[in-house]
Amino acid sequence: MSLNPLRLRYPVLIRCMGEGRRPSVREVKSVAKRILREAFPEREARRQSDTRLYRNMLRMARAILGSEPDKQ
């Protein structure tokens, strides 16, 4: 059985969207960081939780995943 390449490349998106469940806070943050790394490869991929760009990526991750995260 072959694994779907999207499942391997974007596991959080597949788990949340494919299973129709809300993302955890950790999942939202991981998607936001991934968007940041992929959209802005020239920037250092470090935690930037106090920057406007990172906050915007968190909003984008929530929109992509389709809901607000569960509190954990």
Distance bins in CASP14 RR format, pairs under 12 A and 6 or more apart:
PFRMAT RR
TARGET T0000
AUTHOR 0000-0000-0000
RMODE 2
METHOD distances of the structure
MODEL  1
1 7 0 0 0 0 0 1 0 0 0 0 0
2 8 0 0 0 0 0 1 0 0 0 0 0
3 9 0 0 0 0 0 1 0 0 0 0 0
3 11 0 0 0 0 0 1 0 0 0 0 0
3 14 0 0 0 0 0 1 0 0 0 0 0
4 10 0 0 0 0 1 0 0 0 0 0 0
4 11 0 0 0 0 0 1 0 0 0 0 0
4 13 0 0 0 0 0 1 0 0 0 0 0
4 14 1 0 0 1 0 0 0 0 0 0 0
4 18 0 0 0 0 0 1 0 0 0 0 0
5 11 0 0 0 0 0 1 0 0 0 0 0
5 14 0 0 0 0 0 1 0 0 0 0 0
6 12 0 0 0 0 0 1 0 0 0 0 0
6 13 1 0 0 1 0 0 0 0 0 0 0
6 14 1 0 0 1 0 0 0 0 0 0 0
6 15 0 0 0 0 0 1 0 0 0 0 0
6 17 0 0 0 0 0 1 0 0 0 0 0
6 18 0 0 0 0 0 1 0 0 0 0 0
7 13 0 0 0 0 1 0 0 0 0 0 0
7 14 1 0 1 0 0 0 0 0 0 0 0
7 15 0 0 0 0 1 0 0 0 0 0 0
7 17 0 0 0 0 0 1 0 0 0 0 0
7 18 0 0 0 0 1 0 0 0 0 0 0
7 19 0 0 0 0 0 1 0 0 0 0 0
8 14 0 0 0 0 1 0 0 0 0 0 0
9 34 0 0 0 0 0 1 0 0 0 0 0
9 38 0 0 0 0 0 1 0 0 0 0 0
10 16 0 0 0 0 1 0 0 0 0 0 0
10 17 0 0 0 0 1 0 0 0 0 0 0
10 18 0 0 0 0 0 1 0 0 0 0 0
10 27 0 0 0 0 0 1 0 0 0 0 0
10 30 0 0 0 0 0 1 0 0 0 0 0
10 31 0 0 0 0 1 0 0 0 0 0 0
10 34 0 0 0 0 1 0 0 0 0 0 0
10 35 0 0 0 0 0 1 0 0 0 0 0
10 38 0 0 0 0 0 1 0 0 0 0 0
10 61 0 0 0 0 0 1 0 0 0 0 0
10 64 0 0 0 0 1 0 0 0 0 0 0
10 65 0 0 0 0 0 1 0 0 0 0 0
11 17 0 0 0 0 0 1 0 0 0 0 0
11 18 0 0 0 0 0 1 0 0 0 0 0
11 19 0 0 0 0 0 1 0 0 0 0 0
11 23 0 0 0 0 0 1 0 0 0 0 0
11 27 0 0 0 0 1 0 0 0 0 0 0
11 30 0 0 0 0 1 0 0 0 0 0 0
11 31 0 0 0 0 0 1 0 0 0 0 0
11 34 0 0 0 0 0 1 0 0 0 0 0
12 18 0 0 0 0 0 1 0 0 0 0 0
12 19 0 0 0 0 0 1 0 0 0 0 0
12 21 0 0 0 0 0 1 0 0 0 0 0
12 23 1 0 0 1 0 0 0 0 0 0 0
12 24 0 0 0 0 1 0 0 0 0 0 0
12 25 0 0 0 0 0 1 0 0 0 0 0
12 26 0 0 0 0 1 0 0 0 0 0 0
12 27 1 0 1 0 0 0 0 0 0 0 0
12 28 0 0 0 0 1 0 0 0 0 0 0
12 29 0 0 0 0 1 0 0 0 0 0 0
12 30 1 0 1 0 0 0 0 0 0 0 0
12 31 1 0 1 0 0 0 0 0 0 0 0
12 32 0 0 0 0 0 1 0 0 0 0 0
12 33 0 0 0 0 0 1 0 0 0 0 0
12 34 0 0 0 0 1 0 0 0 0 0 0
12 35 0 0 0 0 0 1 0 0 0 0 0
12 61 0 0 0 0 1 0 0 0 0 0 0
12 64 0 0 0 0 1 0 0 0 0 0 0
12 65 1 0 0 1 0 0 0 0 0 0 0
12 69 0 0 0 0 0 1 0 0 0 0 0
13 19 0 0 0 0 0 1 0 0 0 0 0
13 20 0 0 0 0 0 1 0 0 0 0 0
13 21 0 0 0 0 0 1 0 0 0 0 0
13 23 0 0 0 0 1 0 0 0 0 0 0
13 27 0 0 0 0 1 0 0 0 0 0 0
13 28 0 0 0 0 0 1 0 0 0 0 0
13 30 0 0 0 0 0 1 0 0 0 0 0
13 31 1 0 0 1 0 0 0 0 0 0 0
13 34 0 0 0 0 1 0 0 0 0 0 0
13 35 0 0 0 0 0 1 0 0 0 0 0
13 61 0 0 0 0 1 0 0 0 0 0 0
13 64 1 0 0 1 0 0 0 0 0 0 0
13 65 1 0 0 1 0 0 0 0 0 0 0
13 66 0 0 0 0 0 1 0 0 0 0 0
14 20 0 0 0 0 0 1 0 0 0 0 0
14 21 0 0 0 0 0 1 0 0 0 0 0
14 23 0 0 0 0 0 1 0 0 0 0 0
14 27 0 0 0 0 0 1 0 0 0 0 0
14 31 0 0 0 0 0 1 0 0 0 0 0
14 65 0 0 0 0 0 1 0 0 0 0 0
15 21 1 0 0 1 0 0 0 0 0 0 0
15 22 0 0 0 0 0 1 0 0 0 0 0
15 23 0 0 0 0 1 0 0 0 0 0 0
15 24 0 0 0 0 1 0 0 0 0 0 0
15 26 0 0 0 0 0 1 0 0 0 0 0
15 27 1 0 0 1 0 0 0 0 0 0 0
15 30 0 0 0 0 0 1 0 0 0 0 0
15 31 0 0 0 0 0 1 0 0 0 0 0
15 65 0 0 0 0 1 0 0 0 0 0 0
16 22 1 0 0 1 0 0 0 0 0 0 0
16 23 1 0 1 0 0 0 0 0 0 0 0
16 24 0 0 0 0 1 0 0 0 0 0 0
16 26 0 0 0 0 0 1 0 0 0 0 0
16 27 1 0 0 1 0 0 0 0 0 0 0
16 28 0 0 0 0 1 0 0 0 0 0 0
16 30 0 0 0 0 0 1 0 0 0 0 0
16 31 0 0 0 0 1 0 0 0 0 0 0
16 61 0 0 0 0 0 1 0 0 0 0 0
16 62 0 0 0 0 0 1 0 0 0 0 0
16 64 0 0 0 0 1 0 0 0 0 0 0
16 65 1 0 1 0 0 0 0 0 0 0 0
16 66 1 0 0 1 0 0 0 0 0 0 0
16 67 0 0 0 0 1 0 0 0 0 0 0
16 69 0 0 0 0 1 0 0 0 0 0 0
16 70 0 0 0 0 0 1 0 0 0 0 0
17 23 0 0 0 0 1 0 0 0 0 0 0
17 27 0 0 0 0 0 1 0 0 0 0 0
17 31 0 0 0 0 0 1 0 0 0 0 0
17 64 0 0 0 0 1 0 0 0 0 0 0
17 65 1 0 0 1 0 0 0 0 0 0 0
17 66 1 0 0 1 0 0 0 0 0 0 0
17 67 0 0 0 0 0 1 0 0 0 0 0
18 65 0 0 0 0 0 1 0 0 0 0 0
18 66 0 0 0 0 0 1 0 0 0 0 0
19 27 0 0 0 0 0 1 0 0 0 0 0
19 65 0 0 0 0 0 1 0 0 0 0 0
20 65 0 0 0 0 1 0 0 0 0 0 0
20 66 0 0 0 0 1 0 0 0 0 0 0
20 67 0 0 0 0 1 0 0 0 0 0 0
21 27 0 0 0 0 1 0 0 0 0 0 0
21 65 0 0 0 0 1 0 0 0 0 0 0
21 66 0 0 0 0 0 1 0 0 0 0 0
21 67 0 0 0 0 1 0 0 0 0 0 0
21 69 0 0 0 0 0 1 0 0 0 0 0
21 70 0 0 0 0 1 0 0 0 0 0 0
22 28 0 0 0 0 1 0 0 0 0 0 0
22 62 0 0 0 0 0 1 0 0 0 0 0
22 65 1 0 0 1 0 0 0 0 0 0 0
22 66 0 0 0 0 1 0 0 0 0 0 0
22 67 1 0 1 0 0 0 0 0 0 0 0
22 68 1 0 0 1 0 0 0 0 0 0 0
22 69 1 0 0 1 0 0 0 0 0 0 0
22 70 1 0 1 0 0 0 0 0 0 0 0
22 71 0 0 0 0 0 1 0 0 0 0 0
22 72 0 0 0 0 0 1 0 0 0 0 0
23 29 0 0 0 0 1 0 0 0 0 0 0
23 30 0 0 0 0 1 0 0 0 0 0 0
23 31 1 0 0 1 0 0 0 0 0 0 0
23 32 0 0 0 0 0 1 0 0 0 0 0
23 58 0 0 0 0 0 1 0 0 0 0 0
23 61 1 0 0 1 0 0 0 0 0 0 0
23 62 1 0 0 1 0 0 0 0 0 0 0
23 63 0 0 0 0 0 1 0 0 0 0 0
23 64 0 0 0 0 1 0 0 0 0 0 0
23 65 1 0 1 0 0 0 0 0 0 0 0
23 66 0 0 0 0 1 0 0 0 0 0 0
23 67 1 0 0 1 0 0 0 0 0 0 0
23 68 0 0 0 0 1 0 0 0 0 0 0
23 69 1 0 1 0 0 0 0 0 0 0 0
23 70 1 0 0 1 0 0 0 0 0 0 0
23 71 0 0 0 0 0 1 0 0 0 0 0
23 72 0 0 0 0 0 1 0 0 0 0 0
24 30 0 0 0 0 1 0 0 0 0 0 0
24 31 0 0 0 0 0 1 0 0 0 0 0
24 61 0 0 0 0 0 1 0 0 0 0 0
24 62 0 0 0 0 0 1 0 0 0 0 0
24 65 0 0 0 0 0 1 0 0 0 0 0
24 67 0 0 0 0 0 1 0 0 0 0 0
24 68 0 0 0 0 0 1 0 0 0 0 0
24 69 1 0 1 0 0 0 0 0 0 0 0
24 70 1 0 1 0 0 0 0 0 0 0 0
24 71 0 0 0 0 1 0 0 0 0 0 0
24 72 1 0 1 0 0 0 0 0 0 0 0
25 31 0 0 0 0 0 1 0 0 0 0 0
25 32 0 0 0 0 0 1 0 0 0 0 0
25 58 0 0 0 0 1 0 0 0 0 0 0
25 61 0 0 0 0 0 1 0 0 0 0 0
25 62 0 0 0 0 0 1 0 0 0 0 0
25 65 0 0 0 0 0 1 0 0 0 0 0
25 68 0 0 0 0 1 0 0 0 0 0 0
25 69 1 0 1 0 0 0 0 0 0 0 0
25 70 1 0 0 1 0 0 0 0 0 0 0
25 71 1 0 0 1 0 0 0 0 0 0 0
25 72 1 0 1 0 0 0 0 0 0 0 0
26 32 0 0 0 0 0 1 0 0 0 0 0
26 33 0 0 0 0 0 1 0 0 0 0 0
26 61 0 0 0 0 0 1 0 0 0 0 0
26 69 0 0 0 0 1 0 0 0 0 0 0
26 70 0 0 0 0 0 1 0 0 0 0 0
26 71 0 0 0 0 0 1 0 0 0 0 0
26 72 1 0 0 1 0 0 0 0 0 0 0
27 33 0 0 0 0 0 1 0 0 0 0 0
27 34 0 0 0 0 0 1 0 0 0 0 0
27 58 0 0 0 0 0 1 0 0 0 0 0
27 61 0 0 0 0 1 0 0 0 0 0 0
27 62 0 0 0 0 0 1 0 0 0 0 0
27 64 0 0 0 0 0 1 0 0 0 0 0
27 65 1 0 0 1 0 0 0 0 0 0 0
27 66 0 0 0 0 0 1 0 0 0 0 0
27 67 0 0 0 0 0 1 0 0 0 0 0
27 68 0 0 0 0 0 1 0 0 0 0 0
27 69 1 0 0 1 0 0 0 0 0 0 0
27 70 0 0 0 0 1 0 0 0 0 0 0
27 72 0 0 0 0 1 0 0 0 0 0 0
28 34 0 0 0 0 0 1 0 0 0 0 0
28 35 0 0 0 0 0 1 0 0 0 0 0
28 54 0 0 0 0 0 1 0 0 0 0 0
28 55 0 0 0 0 0 1 0 0 0 0 0
28 57 0 0 0 0 1 0 0 0 0 0 0
28 58 1 0 0 1 0 0 0 0 0 0 0
28 59 0 0 0 0 1 0 0 0 0 0 0
28 60 0 0 0 0 1 0 0 0 0 0 0
28 61 1 0 1 0 0 0 0 0 0 0 0
28 62 1 0 1 0 0 0 0 0 0 0 0
28 63 0 0 0 0 0 1 0 0 0 0 0
28 64 0 0 0 0 1 0 0 0 0 0 0
28 65 1 0 0 1 0 0 0 0 0 0 0
28 66 0 0 0 0 0 1 0 0 0 0 0
28 67 0 0 0 0 1 0 0 0 0 0 0
28 68 0 0 0 0 1 0 0 0 0 0 0
28 69 1 0 1 0 0 0 0 0 0 0 0
28 70 0 0 0 0 1 0 0 0 0 0 0
28 71 0 0 0 0 0 1 0 0 0 0 0
28 72 0 0 0 0 0 1 0 0 0 0 0
29 35 0 0 0 0 0 1 0 0 0 0 0
29 36 0 0 0 0 0 1 0 0 0 0 0
29 47 0 0 0 0 1 0 0 0 0 0 0
29 48 0 0 0 0 0 1 0 0 0 0 0
29 49 0 0 0 0 1 0 0 0 0 0 0
29 54 0 0 0 0 1 0 0 0 0 0 0
29 55 0 0 0 0 0 1 0 0 0 0 0
29 57 0 0 0 0 1 0 0 0 0 0 0
29 58 1 0 0 1 0 0 0 0 0 0 0
29 61 1 0 0 1 0 0 0 0 0 0 0
29 62 0 0 0 0 0 1 0 0 0 0 0
29 65 0 0 0 0 0 1 0 0 0 0 0
29 69 0 0 0 0 1 0 0 0 0 0 0
29 72 0 0 0 0 0 1 0 0 0 0 0
30 36 0 0 0 0 0 1 0 0 0 0 0
30 37 0 0 0 0 0 1 0 0 0 0 0
30 47 0 0 0 0 0 1 0 0 0 0 0
30 57 0 0 0 0 0 1 0 0 0 0 0
30 58 0 0 0 0 0 1 0 0 0 0 0
30 61 0 0 0 0 1 0 0 0 0 0 0
30 64 0 0 0 0 0 1 0 0 0 0 0
30 65 0 0 0 0 0 1 0 0 0 0 0
30 69 0 0 0 0 0 1 0 0 0 0 0
31 37 0 0 0 0 0 1 0 0 0 0 0
31 38 0 0 0 0 0 1 0 0 0 0 0
31 39 0 0 0 0 0 1 0 0 0 0 0
31 57 0 0 0 0 1 0 0 0 0 0 0
31 58 0 0 0 0 1 0 0 0 0 0 0
31 59 0 0 0 0 0 1 0 0 0 0 0
31 60 0 0 0 0 1 0 0 0 0 0 0
31 61 1 1 0 0 0 0 0 0 0 0 0
31 62 0 0 0 0 1 0 0 0 0 0 0
31 63 0 0 0 0 0 1 0 0 0 0 0
31 64 1 0 0 1 0 0 0 0 0 0 0
31 65 1 0 0 1 0 0 0 0 0 0 0
31 66 0 0 0 0 0 1 0 0 0 0 0
31 69 0 0 0 0 0 1 0 0 0 0 0
32 38 0 0 0 0 0 1 0 0 0 0 0
32 39 0 0 0 0 0 1 0 0 0 0 0
32 40 0 0 0 0 0 1 0 0 0 0 0
32 45 0 0 0 0 0 1 0 0 0 0 0
32 47 0 0 0 0 0 1 0 0 0 0 0
32 48 0 0 0 0 1 0 0 0 0 0 0
32 49 0 0 0 0 1 0 0 0 0 0 0
32 51 0 0 0 0 0 1 0 0 0 0 0
32 53 0 0 0 0 1 0 0 0 0 0 0
32 54 1 0 0 1 0 0 0 0 0 0 0
32 55 0 0 0 0 1 0 0 0 0 0 0
32 56 0 0 0 0 1 0 0 0 0 0 0
32 57 1 0 1 0 0 0 0 0 0 0 0
32 58 1 0 1 0 0 0 0 0 0 0 0
32 59 0 0 0 0 1 0 0 0 0 0 0
32 60 1 0 0 1 0 0 0 0 0 0 0
32 61 1 0 1 0 0 0 0 0 0 0 0
32 62 0 0 0 0 1 0 0 0 0 0 0
32 63 0 0 0 0 0 1 0 0 0 0 0
32 64 0 0 0 0 1 0 0 0 0 0 0
32 65 0 0 0 0 1 0 0 0 0 0 0
32 69 0 0 0 0 0 1 0 0 0 0 0
33 39 0 0 0 0 0 1 0 0 0 0 0
33 40 0 0 0 0 0 1 0 0 0 0 0
33 43 0 0 0 0 0 1 0 0 0 0 0
33 44 0 0 0 0 0 1 0 0 0 0 0
33 45 1 0 0 1 0 0 0 0 0 0 0
33 46 0 0 0 0 1 0 0 0 0 0 0
33 47 1 0 0 1 0 0 0 0 0 0 0
33 48 0 0 0 0 1 0 0 0 0 0 0
33 49 0 0 0 0 1 0 0 0 0 0 0
33 51 0 0 0 0 0 1 0 0 0 0 0
33 53 0 0 0 0 0 1 0 0 0 0 0
33 54 0 0 0 0 1 0 0 0 0 0 0
33 57 1 0 0 1 0 0 0 0 0 0 0
33 58 0 0 0 0 1 0 0 0 0 0 0
33 60 0 0 0 0 0 1 0 0 0 0 0
33 61 0 0 0 0 1 0 0 0 0 0 0
34 40 0 0 0 0 0 1 0 0 0 0 0
34 41 0 0 0 0 0 1 0 0 0 0 0
34 45 0 0 0 0 1 0 0 0 0 0 0
34 57 0 0 0 0 1 0 0 0 0 0 0
34 58 0 0 0 0 0 1 0 0 0 0 0
34 60 0 0 0 0 0 1 0 0 0 0 0
34 61 0 0 0 0 1 0 0 0 0 0 0
34 64 0 0 0 0 0 1 0 0 0 0 0
34 65 0 0 0 0 0 1 0 0 0 0 0
35 41 0 0 0 0 0 1 0 0 0 0 0
35 43 0 0 0 0 0 1 0 0 0 0 0
35 45 0 0 0 0 0 1 0 0 0 0 0
35 53 0 0 0 0 0 1 0 0 0 0 0
35 54 0 0 0 0 1 0 0 0 0 0 0
35 56 0 0 0 0 1 0 0 0 0 0 0
35 57 1 0 1 0 0 0 0 0 0 0 0
35 58 0 0 0 0 1 0 0 0 0 0 0
35 59 0 0 0 0 0 1 0 0 0 0 0
35 60 1 0 1 0 0 0 0 0 0 0 0
35 61 1 0 0 1 0 0 0 0 0 0 0
35 62 0 0 0 0 0 1 0 0 0 0 0
35 63 0 0 0 0 0 1 0 0 0 0 0
35 64 1 0 0 1 0 0 0 0 0 0 0
35 65 0 0 0 0 0 1 0 0 0 0 0
36 42 0 0 0 0 0 1 0 0 0 0 0
36 43 1 0 0 1 0 0 0 0 0 0 0
36 44 0 0 0 0 0 1 0 0 0 0 0
36 45 1 0 0 1 0 0 0 0 0 0 0
36 46 0 0 0 0 1 0 0 0 0 0 0
36 47 0 0 0 0 1 0 0 0 0 0 0
36 48 1 0 0 1 0 0 0 0 0 0 0
36 49 0 0 0 0 0 1 0 0 0 0 0
36 51 0 0 0 0 1 0 0 0 0 0 0
36 52 0 0 0 0 0 1 0 0 0 0 0
36 53 1 0 0 1 0 0 0 0 0 0 0
36 54 1 0 0 1 0 0 0 0 0 0 0
36 55 0 0 0 0 0 1 0 0 0 0 0
36 56 0 0 0 0 1 0 0 0 0 0 0
36 57 1 0 1 0 0 0 0 0 0 0 0
36 58 0 0 0 0 1 0 0 0 0 0 0
36 60 0 0 0 0 1 0 0 0 0 0 0
36 61 0 0 0 0 1 0 0 0 0 0 0
37 43 0 0 0 0 1 0 0 0 0 0 0
37 44 0 0 0 0 1 0 0 0 0 0 0
37 45 1 0 1 0 0 0 0 0 0 0 0
37 46 0 0 0 0 0 1 0 0 0 0 0
37 47 0 0 0 0 0 1 0 0 0 0 0
37 48 0 0 0 0 0 1 0 0 0 0 0
37 53 0 0 0 0 0 1 0 0 0 0 0
37 54 0 0 0 0 0 1 0 0 0 0 0
37 57 0 0 0 0 1 0 0 0 0 0 0
38 45 0 0 0 0 1 0 0 0 0 0 0
38 57 0 0 0 0 0 1 0 0 0 0 0
38 60 0 0 0 0 0 1 0 0 0 0 0
38 61 0 0 0 0 0 1 0 0 0 0 0
39 45 0 0 0 0 0 1 0 0 0 0 0
39 53 0 0 0 0 1 0 0 0 0 0 0
39 54 0 0 0 0 0 1 0 0 0 0 0
39 56 0 0 0 0 0 1 0 0 0 0 0
39 57 1 0 0 1 0 0 0 0 0 0 0
39 60 0 0 0 0 1 0 0 0 0 0 0
39 61 0 0 0 0 0 1 0 0 0 0 0
40 46 0 0 0 0 0 1 0 0 0 0 0
40 48 0 0 0 0 0 1 0 0 0 0 0
40 51 0 0 0 0 0 1 0 0 0 0 0
40 53 1 0 0 1 0 0 0 0 0 0 0
40 54 0 0 0 0 0 1 0 0 0 0 0
40 56 0 0 0 0 0 1 0 0 0 0 0
40 57 0 0 0 0 1 0 0 0 0 0 0
43 51 0 0 0 0 1 0 0 0 0 0 0
43 53 0 0 0 0 1 0 0 0 0 0 0
43 54 0 0 0 0 0 1 0 0 0 0 0
43 57 0 0 0 0 0 1 0 0 0 0 0
44 51 0 0 0 0 0 1 0 0 0 0 0
45 54 0 0 0 0 0 1 0 0 0 0 0
45 57 0 0 0 0 0 1 0 0 0 0 0
46 54 0 0 0 0 0 1 0 0 0 0 0
47 54 1 0 0 1 0 0 0 0 0 0 0
47 57 0 0 0 0 0 1 0 0 0 0 0
48 54 1 0 1 0 0 0 0 0 0 0 0
48 55 0 0 0 0 1 0 0 0 0 0 0
48 56 0 0 0 0 0 1 0 0 0 0 0
48 57 0 0 0 0 1 0 0 0 0 0 0
48 58 0 0 0 0 0 1 0 0 0 0 0
49 55 0 0 0 0 1 0 0 0 0 0 0
49 57 0 0 0 0 0 1 0 0 0 0 0
49 58 0 0 0 0 1 0 0 0 0 0 0
50 58 0 0 0 0 0 1 0 0 0 0 0
51 57 0 0 0 0 1 0 0 0 0 0 0
51 58 0 0 0 0 0 1 0 0 0 0 0
52 58 0 0 0 0 0 1 0 0 0 0 0
52 59 0 0 0 0 0 1 0 0 0 0 0
53 59 0 0 0 0 0 1 0 0 0 0 0
53 60 0 0 0 0 0 1 0 0 0 0 0
54 60 0 0 0 0 0 1 0 0 0 0 0
54 61 0 0 0 0 0 1 0 0 0 0 0
55 61 0 0 0 0 0 1 0 0 0 0 0
55 62 0 0 0 0 0 1 0 0 0 0 0
56 62 0 0 0 0 0 1 0 0 0 0 0
56 63 0 0 0 0 0 1 0 0 0 0 0
57 63 0 0 0 0 0 1 0 0 0 0 0
57 64 0 0 0 0 0 1 0 0 0 0 0
58 64 0 0 0 0 0 1 0 0 0 0 0
58 65 0 0 0 0 0 1 0 0 0 0 0
58 68 0 0 0 0 0 1 0 0 0 0 0
58 69 0 0 0 0 1 0 0 0 0 0 0
59 65 0 0 0 0 0 1 0 0 0 0 0
59 66 0 0 0 0 0 1 0 0 0 0 0
59 68 0 0 0 0 0 1 0 0 0 0 0
59 69 0 0 0 0 0 1 0 0 0 0 0
60 66 0 0 0 0 0 1 0 0 0 0 0
61 67 0 0 0 0 0 1 0 0 0 0 0
61 68 0 0 0 0 0 1 0 0 0 0 0
61 69 0 0 0 0 1 0 0 0 0 0 0
62 68 1 0 0 1 0 0 0 0 0 0 0
62 69 1 0 0 1 0 0 0 0 0 0 0
62 70 0 0 0 0 0 1 0 0 0 0 0
END
